[in-house]
Every structure is written in structure tokens, then in C-alpha cells.
Amino acid sequence: MFKFSATSKMQQATLSMMVNFMMSKEETARLQQVFAQLDLNKDGHLQYDEVFKGYTEYYSKENAKETVDRIFELVDADHS
């Protein structure tokens, strides 16, 4: 599980604000649609297996694993 600190919450809030200002309403709606499609258990969070399953629809399993591993390395602040 991720351990969130005040710093990561601040980073999250900052990134969220930047996305809201930099993306059009159409882009935001599309991003929300993609998130909803990936969130298979509808808990509002994306687990590794959900993202991996989504990527394997477009890429080989090997490429999907490599890409999803990189994504999770970048977003997992405490590497748990």
C-alpha cells in the first residue's frame, strides 16, 4: 500500500491543479472515461493488475508489463 505524507498530498494537489488548468474539458472528460474503464472493481483507485489488463488490450504482454512497471515505479513514492 502507498504511504502518503503531507508532501505527497501537496504534490498530488499541485498536479491536479495543473491538469485542471492545462487540459480542455474534452480532454478531462476523456481521461475520466479511460480511468473508469481501467478501474475494473470501481473503487476509485487503479491497481497494478487493472492497468496491466488495460495495456494488454493494446500492447503485447511483455511491452505492457514493462510500461506498467515504469508507471508504478514513478507513482509509488515509498516503493511498497
N, C-alpha and C positions, 0 to 999 in steps of 0.2 A: 504494500500500500504506500501511497505517497504521503510524506510528512510535509505539511505546509507550514511555513513560517510567515511572519509578517512581511518579510522581504518578498517571498514568492507571491503572496497575495497582492502586494503592491505591484509587482511585475505583471501579474495577471490582469489587474485593473488597468494598468497602463496600456498593455497590449489590446485589451478590449476597447478602450477608448480610441486607440489609434485605428483599429479595424473599423469602428463605427464612423470615424471621420473620413477614412480613406476609401471606403467601399460604397458603391451605389446601393440603393435599396434592392435592385435586382440581384446584384452580386451577393448581398447579405441574405436574401431570400433563398438563393441557390445554395449557398453554404449551409444554411439551416436545413434545407431539403436533403443534402448529401449527408449531413450529420445524422438526421433522423433515419436515413436508410442504413447507415452503418451501425447505429445504436440498436442492435437486434433485440436486446432484452428491455429496451425502453426505460432504462434507469437514469438517463441524462448524462451518462459517462461512457467513454469509449474504452473498452478493454482491448488488450493486445489481440485476442482471437477475433474480435469483431472487425477490427481494422484489417487484420490479415485476410479474413474471409472476403472483405470488400476488395482488397487489392488483387486477390487471386482471380477475380472476375475479369480483370484487365491485363494481368501480367502472369508470367509463369510463377510457380510456387517459389522457385529459387530467387527470382527478382523481387517478388512480393515480400519474402522473408527479409531479404537484405534491406529493402526500403523501409519496411515497418520497424525493423530493428533500429535503424538510424533515427527514425522519427521518435521512437520511445526513448532512445538514449538522450536525445535533445530535450525532451519534456520531462523526464524523470530526474528531478533535481537531486534526490538523495540516492539514486541508483538502487532502489529496492525492488 
